[in-house]
Each structure stands twice: as structure tokens, then as C-alpha cells.
């Protein structure tokens, strides 16, 4: 089973992002997480990917030097983190500053529910580039992203970066037939 409507934790997100980067040719060069006060709370299966996300600048931790590995990732946080990964491949280098986009909420602009000011430019830009599903405008952006929606975002970014539409795994999970989840499974981004 995949549990597509369950939220995804930060350590699960790190693992999924690590898998995503690996299929696009980024190799892991895991370092330790000893700089973080809650390093011992990161599961062993997630440590290499989490360390890699820190090393290349996708994940920074919070202002208390914590990774919060068991905390859920919000839609807007997932957008910011995945957009950093996307920019890394588009620019061919480690992460820099996220590019600015038009202001959300002006006449003719799309307004996202619960979107924090810090995430407006990134979410708007990703949506405009087709990297978010159409349903993103109906989502509460400050609430946890679901496992299924994260797969949708990952597959859309994969398609943009690689220029190919991935095949779907025929019988991957008993609890979902959502195309993006089956594609993410076939690519090796998720396992279940």
C-alpha cells in the first residue's frame, strides 16, 4: 500500500528528494548531520539523503538548528524545496537564490489558500511553469502535503527536467491507481 492521502514527514521528503535527484544523475555524497541538535532523531534509512539535502543547500534546518525529521512538510515548503532541486538541474550548479515571480493577489493573478508571504514567489512561479497540478489553487498551502500530491509534483518536475514522460508501474499499490504515483514508483522515486 502507498497511503496517498497521508502527509509526508521531513525525513520521508528527504529520502524521496534524494531518490528523485539520483534518477536525474545526482550522486549522493552523504556527510553527517552532526551540526543539527536533533540528528539522533533522523531514521537511519533517511540519514544519507537528509545529509545530502543539507550539503547541496536544499534543506537548511530551522532557526533552532533543528531538522524536525518527524514533522510534516507543508505544500508551500515542498514547493520551495523541490524548486531548489529543479533550479539546481536547470542551472547546472548548486542551489542559489530562488528567482522572483510576480506578486500573488494582484488583478488577474491566482490566489493560493493559506500561502505564506515567503513562499508566494516560488509557488506562483512553479504554478505558472506547470510544475504544480491544477488542483493546487484549491489546496491549503500551509497544511501538510500528501504523499500523492508530492508524487505529482516530482513527476511534473522530472518531465520538465528530462523532457520525457515516465511510464507507470502497472500494479504498484493496492490502494491507489493515481498515474503520478505509479510513475513515481516506476522511476524509483517512491517505494511505498
Backbone as a ProteinNet text record, in pm:
[ID]
protein_1_A
[PRIMARY]
XXXXXXXXXXXXXXXXXXXXXXXXXXXXXXXXXXXXXXXXXXXXXXXXXXXXXXXXXXXXXXXXXXXXXXXXXXXXXXXXXXXXXXXXXXXXXXXXXXXXXXXXXXXXXXXXXXXXXXXXXXXXXXXXXXXXXXXXXXXXXXXXXXXXXXXXXXXXXXXXXXXXXXXXXXXXXXXXXXXXXXXXXXXXXXXX
[TERTIARY]
83.7	0	87.7	29.5	103.6	52	-74.2	-136.2	-121.9	-181.8	-161.5	-213.4	-307.5	-362.5	-292.8	-197.3	-122.1	-23.4	2.3	106.5	244.4	342	479.1	565.8	651.4	738.7	862.8	936	1056.9	1162.3	1176.2	1275.4	1229.1	1098.9	1047.8	1069.5	1045.8	1067.2	1213	1303.5	1446.7	1479.7	1424.6	1450.2	1392.7	1269.9	1206.6	1286	1327.6	1404.5	1540	1602.5	1728.2	1711	1603.7	1574	1552	1477.5	1447.1	1575.7	1663.5	1789.2	1878.5	1877.8	1960.2	1917.4	1786.5	1743.9	1776.5	1799.2	1838.1	1989.6	2062.4	2207	2287	2223.3	2295.1	2339	2465.8	2513.1	2520.9	2487.8	2494.7	2639.5	2663.6	2793.8	2764.2	2703.4	2649.7	2755.9	2718.8	2800.1	2717.8	2767.8	2693.1	2597.2	2506.5	2410.4	2443.5	2567.3	2605.1	2591.7	2580.1	2560.8	2420.4	2329.6	2191.1	2163.4	2094.2	2067	1983	1900.4	1813.6	1857.8	1985.5	2041.2	2004.7	2004	1974.1	1829.1	1741.6	1601.2	1575.3	1675.7	1660.9	1683	1588.3	1598.8	1719.5	1780.7	1899.4	1875.8	1755.4	1725.9	1719.8	1698.4	1685.6	1813.1	1906.2	2025.1	2108.7	2143.4	2225	2156.2	2027.6	1955.2	1941.8	1912.5	1898.9	2031.6	2140.8	2272.8	2304.4	2266.7	2288.4	2206.8	2082.7	1996.6	2055	2115.2	2181.2	2305.9	2386.2	2512.6	2492.6	2390.5	2372.1	2280.4	2230.2	2155.9	2006.3	1951.1	1806	1737.1	1799.5	1745.9	1844.7	1792.4	1878.2	1854.2	1741.4	1706.3	1637.3	1592.7	1522.2	1614.7	1558.1	1638.9	1690.1	1648.2	1696.9	1795.1	1843.7	1938.1	1878.5	1750.5	1679.1	1630.4	1633.2	1577.9	1430.6	1387.3	1249.1	1206.7	1278.2	1255.3	1116	1048.2	914.9	801.6	832.9	731.1	688.4	560.3	508.9	560.6	569.5	610.6	484.2	473.9	357.2	370.8	260.4	263.3	364.2	360.8	450	596.2	624.3	761.2	807.6	719.5	754	783.9	704.9	729.8	867.9	900.1	1029.6	1145.3	1134.2	1242.3	1258.2	1147.8	1155.7	1199.8	1160.7	1202.6	1353.1	1408.2	1554.7	1621.9	1566.1	1620.7	1604.7	1490.6	1465.2	1566	1587.8	1681.9	1824	1858.1	1990.9	2015.1	1916.1	1931.1	1921.6	1836.6	1823	1947.1	2007.2	2125.6	2256.2	2249.7	2369.1	2465.5	2414.2	2500.3	2422.6	2491.7	2423.6	2322.4	2237.4	2125	2170.1	2102.9	2124.4	1997.2	1976.6	1856.2	1740	1627	1508	1466.2	1439	1402.1	1270.7	1257.6	1136.2	1027.8	905.4	790.5	697.4	594.7	501.1	429.2	378.8	308.3	176.2	144.4	18.8	-91.1	-207.4	-322.5	-353.3	-265.8	-296.8	-401.7	-465.1	-570.8	-519.7	-594.9	-556.1	-463.6	-412.7	-323.1	-403.1	-348.7	-410.6	-376.9	-473.9	-452.9	-459.2	-356.1	-349.3	-392.9	-471.3	-521.1	-409.2	-401.5	-307.5	-161.8	-131.2	7.2	80.5	193.9	275.9	349.2	379.7	449	582.3	658.4	790.2	781.6	666.7	653.4	581.2	530.9	448.1	518.8	639.8	710.5	736	779.4	812.3	688.4	582.6	461	400.5	397.1	342.4	423.7	555	641.1	624.6	621.8	605	471.6	367.4	234.4	233.6	292.2	298.5	378.9	474.9	558.9	495.6	379	313	372.3	448.6	511.3	421	306.6	208.1	79.7	5.6	-121.4	-221.7	-317.5	-422.5	-493.3	-505	-575	-501.8	-380.3	-302.1	-375.3	-454.9	-525.2	-633.8	-673.5	-775.5	-714.5	-585.6	-518.9	-487	-483.2	-440.7	-289.2	-216.7	-72.1	9.3	-44.6	30.3	0.3	-78.1	-107	-15.6	-4	85.6	50	152.6	133.9	111	27.4	3.5	110.1	123.9	220.4	187.3	58.1	15.4	46.1	20.4	47.9	197.7	277.5	422.3	469.9	411.6	446.2	409.3	294.3	250.9	353.5	398.1	496.8	629.7	674.3	801.4	798	689.1	678.2	673.8	602.2	597.6	736.6	811.2	946.6	1037.2	1024.4	1103.2	1078.4	952.5	917.9	979.2	977.4	1033	1184.1	1251.3	1397.1	1444.5	1379.7	1426.4	1368.6	1253.9	1187.7	1115.6	1098.7	1030.1	915.9	814.3	702	731.6	741.3	776	661.7	698.3	599.4	547.8	433.3	374.5	394.6	410	417.8	275.6	254.7	120.2	45.3	109.3	39.8	121	151.4	240.6	175.4	53.2	-7.7	-154.2	-199.3	-338.7	-434.8	-384.3	-473.7	-479.2	-416.3	-423.3	-392.5	-456.2	-422.4	-388.1	-355.9	-320.8	-194.9	-203.8	-98.4	36.3	39.1	165.8	234	156.4	213.9	274.9	204.7	254.6	378.3	383.8	502	619.9	594.2	700	754.6	669.3	712.6	801	759.6	836.4	973.6	979.1	1106.7	1198.9	1141	1219.9	1222.6	1132.3	1124.1	1061.1	959	893.8	891.5	878.1	872.4	742.3	679.1	555.6	540
-119.9	0	125.6	234	359.5	467.7	464.3	565.1	705.5	727.8	851.6	977.7	964.2	1082.9	1115.4	1032.6	1059.9	1173.8	1254	1356.5	1291.7	1364.6	1314.1	1388.3	1315	1378.9	1435.7	1515.6	1577.4	1472.5	1367.6	1265.9	1184	1157.3	1090.6	1178.7	1309.9	1403.3	1403.4	1401.3	1397.6	1272.6	1158.6	1033.6	1038.6	1086.4	1096.9	1192.3	1305.5	1402.3	1344.2	1270.3	1203.5	1104.1	1024.7	930.5	1005.4	1114.9	1198.1	1252.3	1305.2	1360.7	1251.1	1133.3	1022.6	977.6	973.5	929.2	1033.2	1156	1261.1	1275.2	1183.3	1179.9	1243.6	1285.9	1345.1	1233.9	1226.3	1117.6	1163.2	1071.9	1101.6	1112.2	1206.9	1224.9	1256.1	1159.1	1180.6	1225.1	1320.4	1366.9	1346.5	1388	1368.6	1484.7	1462.5	1565.4	1616.9	1598.5	1629.7	1777.2	1863.3	2005.7	2035.6	1939.8	1961.7	1898.5	1973.5	1930	1802.1	1777.6	1659.9	1551.6	1548.2	1449.8	1306.9	1278.6	1142.8	1102	1197.9	1167.7	1132.9	1148.5	1114	963.7	894.2	749.9	715.9	600.8	558.6	552.6	508.8	498	634.9	742	876.4	959.6	917.2	999.4	1033	936.6	974.4	1079.1	1059.2	1154.4	1290.6	1290.8	1417.4	1492.3	1420.5	1484.5	1543	1471.7	1522	1647.7	1648.9	1766.3	1888.6	1867.3	1976.1	2020.6	1924	1954.3	2039.8	2009.2	2083.2	2203.8	2229.1	2351.5	2344.8	2225.1	2214.4	2224	2168.2	2171.6	2245.4	2333.6	2413.6	2391.3	2336	2329.4	2458.3	2462.2	2582.1	2674.7	2780.2	2879.8	2829.8	2711.1	2649.5	2536.5	2531.9	2429.9	2289	2278.4	2151.4	2115.4	1986.1	1936.3	1896.9	1863.9	1822.2	1708.7	1595.6	1489.9	1427.1	1429.9	1369.7	1465.2	1592.3	1693.3	1682.8	1705.9	1702.2	1820.5	1802.2	1906.9	1968.4	2100.6	2167.9	2175.8	2206.1	2223.5	2331.2	2445.1	2555.1	2519.8	2445.2	2401	2303.2	2210.7	2115.6	2189.7	2292.6	2372.9	2437.1	2498.5	2566.8	2468.1	2352.9	2254.9	2190.9	2152.1	2092.2	2194.2	2319.9	2421.4	2445	2433.9	2443.6	2330.1	2209	2095.3	2118.8	2168.6	2197.1	2298.6	2405.4	2509.7	2454.5	2363.6	2305.7	2236.9	2164.8	2096.6	2192.5	2289.1	2385.1	2472.7	2507.8	2594.8	2517.4	2385.5	2303.3	2329.3	2376.5	2407.8	2392.8	2407.9	2401	2514.5	2503.8	2594.3	2737.3	2827.3	2969.6	3029.1	3155	3222.5	3188.1	3162.6	3133.3	3260.5	3245.7	3360	3423.1	3549.8	3622.9	3597.3	3603	3592.3	3709.1	3722.9	3832.3	3815.2	3924.6	3922	3847.8	3767.2	3694.2	3788.2	3776.3	3850.4	3976.6	4021.6	4136.7	4095.6	4192.2	4162.2	4067.8	3959.4	3862.1	3753.7	3767.4	3667.5	3563.7	3446.5	3338.3	3355.4	3335.7	3343	3201.3	3162.3	3030.6	3041.3	2946.7	2946.2	2920.9	3004.3	2982.5	2996.7	3068.9	3081.4	3189.4	3153.9	3248	3342.1	3460.7	3560.1	3508.1	3434.6	3387.8	3290.8	3224.7	3123	3172.6	3294.6	3342.7	3337.7	3389	3393.9	3253.9	3163.9	3028.2	2952.3	2954.6	2881.2	2937.1	3067.8	3130.3	3091.5	3094.2	3059.2	2912.6	2824.3	2681.4	2655.2	2719.3	2700.2	2749.6	2865.6	2922.5	2837	2762.2	2674.7	2536.9	2514.1	2384.4	2276.8	2315.1	2217.3	2175.2	2243.6	2207.3	2164.5	2074.1	2033.4	2149.2	2144.8	2247.3	2259.5	2150.2	2149.5	2228.3	2275.3	2348	2471.9	2534.7	2656.3	2624.9	2501.1	2461.8	2411.5	2389.5	2333.9	2441.9	2402.9	2491.8	2478.4	2577.3	2565	2553.5	2597.9	2588.8	2459.9	2369.9	2240.8	2133.2	2017.6	1913.1	1865.9	1846.2	1790.7	1641	1586.5	1442.6	1370.5	1243	1161.2	1159.9	1154.5	1153.9	1283.9	1396.7	1527	1550.7	1498.6	1509	1432	1313.9	1237.7	1315.3	1380.1	1460.9	1570.6	1638.9	1745.4	1688	1578.4	1518.2	1474.7	1413.3	1366.1	1483.7	1591	1709.1	1772.8	1779.3	1835.9	1742.8	1612.5	1516.1	1535.5	1547.5	1567.1	1695.6	1801	1928.7	1920.8	1856.9	1848.2	1749.2	1633.2	1527.2	1537.5	1603.3	1612.3	1485.2	1392	1266.7	1243.2	1172.8	1133.9	993.3	974.7	842	741.5	616.4	508.5	487.8	422.4	394.5	247.7	219.3	81.9	26.1	-85.6	-139.6	-173.9	-239.7	-288.3	-257.8	-132.2	-94.6	-101.5	-51.6	-39.6	-81	-138.3	-183.4	-71.1	42	146.9	271.4	265.4	380.6	338.4	407.6	390.5	526.8	623	757.8	751.5	804.4	795.2	846.8	963	1021	932.4	867.8	778.7	656.7	601.9	484.6	519.4	641.1	686.7	705.2	767	787.7	654.2	555.8	421.4	359.1	368.2	310.4	377.1	507.9	581.7	549.2	498.7	470.7	588	682.9	797.3	755.5	670.2	618	466.5	408.3	262.4	214.3	297.7	254.3	319.4
0	0	0	-47.2	-57.6	37.7	73.6	160	97.8	-21.4	-95.8	-28.3	64.2	129.9	262.3	304.2	426.6	404.2	507.2	494.9	490.7	442.2	432.8	534.6	604.7	703.9	635.2	709.5	655.5	617.4	698.8	664.1	544	531.9	412.4	289.3	306.3	196	152.6	248.9	215	135.3	174.8	103.9	-37.7	-51.9	-183.4	-272.5	-217.5	-294.9	-333.8	-243.1	-275.1	-388.8	-384.2	-493.2	-624.1	-616.3	-732.8	-795.3	-712.6	-763	-821.6	-759.6	-809.6	-948.2	-975.9	-1109.2	-1215.9	-1172.8	-1266.4	-1275.9	-1209.9	-1224.7	-1113.8	-1006.8	-894.5	-802.2	-770.2	-684.3	-539.7	-451	-308.3	-263.2	-178.4	-116	29.9	95.5	228.6	328	406.3	516.6	642.5	753.6	876.9	899	989.5	1028.8	1168	1211.4	1348.8	1384.3	1285.3	1314.2	1365.9	1355.1	1395.3	1531.1	1615.6	1752.6	1757.9	1656.4	1658.2	1559.2	1528	1433.9	1474.6	1603.3	1651	1622.9	1594.1	1565.5	1419.8	1334.6	1192.7	1179.2	1117.8	1099	1012.9	1040.4	965.9	815	773	629.8	562.4	639.4	582.8	596.8	683.4	711	588	500.8	384	295.4	268.9	183.9	253	381.9	454.9	457	479.2	478.9	342.4	237.5	102.2	75.5	121.5	100.7	171.9	287.5	360.4	285.1	240.6	172.9	48.3	-30.6	-155.9	-142.4	-20.3	4.8	-15.6	-29.9	-45.5	89.5	192.8	329.2	418.2	503.6	591.4	739.8	776.8	917.9	959.7	1084.2	1131.1	1209.6	1265.7	1337.3	1472.1	1514.5	1638.6	1607.4	1483.1	1438.7	1448.6	1409.3	1413.8	1273.5	1242.6	1116.8	1130.2	1250.1	1275.6	1182	1185	1087.3	1089	1202.4	1211.1	1180.1	1161.7	1132.3	985.7	960.1	823.3	742.6	611.4	518	460.3	460.1	403.3	250.6	183.1	37.7	-0.8	71	33.7	60.9	168	194.2	86.3	48.4	-58	-187.9	-217.5	-338	-331.9	-219.8	-206.5	-218.5	-152.8	-154.5	-292.5	-354	-486.7	-592	-573.7	-670.5	-662.6	-543.6	-530	-606.9	-595.6	-670.6	-820.8	-861	-1002.3	-1055.4	-980.8	-1024	-1034.4	-945.4	-948.4	-1082.5	-1132.5	-1260.7	-1377.7	-1368.6	-1478	-1491.8	-1377.1	-1378.3	-1384.9	-1359.3	-1362.6	-1248.1	-1136.5	-1023	-893.6	-783.2	-654.6	-643.8	-545.2	-528.7	-502.7	-565.9	-541.8	-485.2	-509.3	-462.7	-554	-495.3	-574.2	-646.5	-774.5	-857.4	-815.4	-841.2	-806.1	-909.5	-867.1	-957.3	-927.3	-1007.5	-985.4	-852.1	-799.7	-672.1	-685.5	-586.5	-584.7	-537	-597.3	-549.7	-627.4	-714.6	-796.7	-898.1	-959.4	-1055.3	-1164	-1185.6	-1285.9	-1234	-1113.4	-1055.2	-977.6	-967.9	-891.9	-744.7	-658.4	-514.2	-458.2	-385.3	-323.7	-178.9	-131.9	5.5	105.1	209.6	319	281.4	176	129.3	207.9	266.5	342.2	247.1	295.2	212.4	159.3	241.5	199.5	81.8	61.1	-42.9	-168.6	-165.9	-277.6	-412	-419.1	-547.4	-602	-517.3	-560.8	-606.6	-526.7	-560.8	-689.4	-702.2	-822.5	-945.3	-933	-1044.7	-1083.2	-984.7	-1013.4	-1080.8	-1033.8	-1092.6	-1237.1	-1260	-1394.1	-1490.5	-1439.4	-1522.5	-1543.4	-1481.3	-1494.7	-1406.6	-1304.8	-1216.1	-1100.7	-1087	-985.4	-1054.5	-992.9	-1053.4	-1051.5	-1141.6	-1146.4	-1012	-940.3	-811.9	-703.7	-731.1	-630.4	-580.1	-663.9	-620.8	-518.6	-507.2	-410.1	-280.5	-277.1	-159.6	-58.1	67.3	173.7	181.4	128.6	107.4	236.3	349.3	474.5	551.6	492.8	555	494.6	561.5	511.8	370.2	289.1	155.7	169.7	83.7	87.1	5.5	32.1	-40.6	-190.3	-222.5	-362.5	-433.7	-368.2	-430.1	-445.9	-353	-366.4	-489.8	-514.5	-634.6	-759.9	-758.2	-873.1	-903	-799.4	-815.9	-868	-809.9	-850.3	-997	-1039.2	-1177.6	-1273.9	-1238.7	-1325.5	-1340.1	-1231	-1237.9	-1317.4	-1296	-1373.1	-1523.7	-1561.5	-1702.7	-1757	-1677.8	-1721.9	-1739.6	-1645.6	-1649.2	-1755.6	-1764.6	-1854.7	-1995.3	-2006.9	-2137.1	-2177.3	-2083.2	-2112.7	-2014.7	-2062.3	-1977.1	-1927.7	-1796.7	-1745.2	-1759.9	-1775.4	-1777.1	-1635.2	-1625.4	-1494.8	-1460.1	-1332.2	-1282.7	-1283.7	-1350.2	-1371.3	-1243.2	-1151.9	-1032.5	-908.2	-888.5	-780.4	-642.2	-631.2	-498.8	-502.3	-392.6	-385	-349.2	-298.3	-250.5	-340.2	-459.7	-549.9	-693.1	-785.3	-926.3	-988.1	-902.2	-948.3	-1034.5	-1154.4	-1254	-1202.9	-1139.8	-1093.5	-989.7	-904.3	-803.3	-870.9	-969.2	-1040.4	-1123.6	-1176	-1249.3	-1153.1	-1037.6	-938.6	-889.9	-875.5	-834.8	-942.5	-1066	-1177.8	-1189.1	-1163.2	-1169.2	-1051.4	-941	-821.5	-724.6	-743.2	-652	-520.8	-527	-406.5	-411.2	-293	-281.8	-219.7	-143.8	-77.3	55.3
[MASK]
++++++++++++++++++++++++++++++++++++++++++++++++++++++++++++++++++++++++++++++++++++++++++++++++++++++++++++++++++++++++++++++++++++++++++++++++++++++++++++++++++++++++++++++++++++++++++++++++

